[in-house]
């Protein structure tokens, strides 16, 4: 696996466009608005006890962190169409597995692919479980090491592409 493949996030074109628009908004009107609020709070006087100033500065920090996160994600994104509906597990697939006698369904890939309304759990393809599942198909059983070192067996029940 190449270094790029290790750090890449797989995004649909729609997800990439949505995140690019969010980044542009944060860097444009988002920064302008937060600067205006900080300046207005600063004009109120004593900064030590100025709750509005501290709240605006905290919000600015969170916004700048989100900007850095989006920039990193978009710089390292592999953008394309949804994976083929061939039942082989890869990023961008909704995977159903059997583990510990129970069935679990989740998206394999980036949380940024899905709508915020979607109740689907998301596992990174870089996680131990995700990495073990890549390339598996229906009926395959894979093993991966849990953080405690225990080997966990997982059977692939189904894999289908996620659709926005």
PyMOL commands that set and color helices and strands:
alter all, ss='L'
color gray80, all
select helices_A, chain A and resi 3-7+13-42+51-75+111-113+128-133
alter helices_A, ss='H'
color red, helices_A
select strands_A, chain A and resi 9-12+77-80+93-99+102-108+121-123+141-145+151-161
alter strands_A, ss='S'
color yellow, strands_A
deselect
rebuild
show_as cartoon
